[in-house]
Amino acid sequence: WGMHFGFVPGRLVTDLQDALNWRVRALAIEELQYMIRYLKDPGVLRANLNDFMAFMTGLVKDPNFKIEINALQIIGDVVNIVGSDI
């Protein structure tokens, strides 16, 4: 499964793309939010910023509003972490 964006396990990306099960996506986005908030090396995020933000933009369009809200919160967290690099 490998890593995506330098720090996200492939399993998590797969779960976030599970169109048929909003519960799986909801748990996965909560896990991703935790990972972002406690990211030890912001350089990894900066190095993969464009791809990660493109991925997050897709999650903002999720049919489940709770997942949309969490995606927006993650984007806000990313902006706080990377600052002017965004």
N, C-alpha and C positions, 0 to 999 in steps of 0.2 A: 504494500500500500504506500509505503514511503511517506515523505513529508511534502507538504504543499506550502508555498510561500515562505519556506525556510523554517517554519515552526509549527505548522498545523498538521496533525496526523491525517493520513489519507482516509482513515476510517471516519474521521469527523467530517471531512469534505463530502464523502459519500452519504453520510447521514443527513447533512444539510441539503443535499440534492434529492432526498427521498420524497418525491412529489406525492406519493400516495399515503404518507403517514405523517401528519402534522406533529404528533407526539414525539416521534423520533427527531424531527427537525427542531422542535422546541427544546428538547434536552440537549441536542448538539449545539444550538446557538447559545444556550446558557453556559455550556462548557467552553465554547470559544470566547465568550465574554470574560469568563474567569481567566482564561489564558492571556488575553490582551491586558487585562487589569494588573496581572502579576508577571508580566513579561520581564525577564531579567536582562535581556539584551535588545534594546530598541534598534540597534543597528541592523538586526535581522529583519525587522519590520520595514525600516527605511529602504533596505536593499530590494525588497519585494513589494514596495508600496503601490505601484501602479496596478499590478496584478491582483493584489489583495483588495484594493479599493474597487476594482472592477467586479470582483467576486461579491463584495459586500453590497454593491449597488444592485446586483441581482436579488439579493436577499431582502432588500428594502421593498421589493415588488412581490413578496410572498403573499399568498392569499390569506394567510393567518395573521391578523393584526398584531398579535403578541410577538410573533417572529419579526414582523416589520419594525416594531418598537425596539426590540432588542438589537436589531441590525443598526438602527439609527443611533442607539446608545453606544454601540461598538465603534461606529464611525466617529462619534464625538470623542470617545476615549482615544482613538487613533490620532485625531487632530491634537489632542492634549499631549500625546506622547511625542509626535514628530514635529509639532509646531510649524515653523515656516517651511519645512520640507514638503508640506502637502501641496 
